[in-house]
Amino acid sequence: MNEPRERLLLLMDEKNLTKGDIAKLCNISPKVVQNFRSGITSIPYDVAIQIADKYNVTLDWLYGRTETRTDSDTLVDILLALDKVFRFTHRRDIEGNYYPVLLVDKTFYNFISETHNLITCRDDLDEVEIRYRRKKIFSKYREYFNHIVNNACFNEDQALEIRDYEGLSIVDLLATAAI
């Protein structure tokens, strides 16, 4: 399957675009657009950027790397994912009083802690080492993030309680709060 070709055809169909519309936008000939549509040639990055910008789709969507079409879809996906890693609730102390508690997914907590550790030792590392370590952390948690995006709900059994979070940034909160 030629995913960019399929996505271009879908986009053109949904927006009622002609080869001429795409050709004019990208300053190329309609024959070149026909070659994209038929899969004879691949869509160059500079052309894909113009199409993505004009028709409000992400390059990842256009190239078939994700089903998320727009930046606003990405923000919605992030919000839905955050709802799967954080939960506010209340607990009762031994005197019967309720107090607020933030629950955070344990794996997400570990990811934030590792990221925070990298940030705190930033001055001691060169940019190449920072990029290497950041990539290594992300690779370690890639499957987890895919699971979070596709998982249906928050799992309280896999959560930690954070009781004192007033005035902390989310990174500080997760990296340094007493659990």
Secondary structure, 3 states (H helix, E strand, C coil): CCHHHHHHHHHHHHCCCCHHHHHHHHCCCHHHHHHHHHCCCCCCHHHHHHHHHHHCCCHHHHCCCCCCCCHHHHHHHHHHHHHHHEEEEEEECCCCCEEEEEEEEHHHHHHHHHHHHHHHCHHHCCHHHHHHHHHHHHHHHHHHHHHHHHCCCCCHHHEEEECCCCCCCHHHHHHHCCC
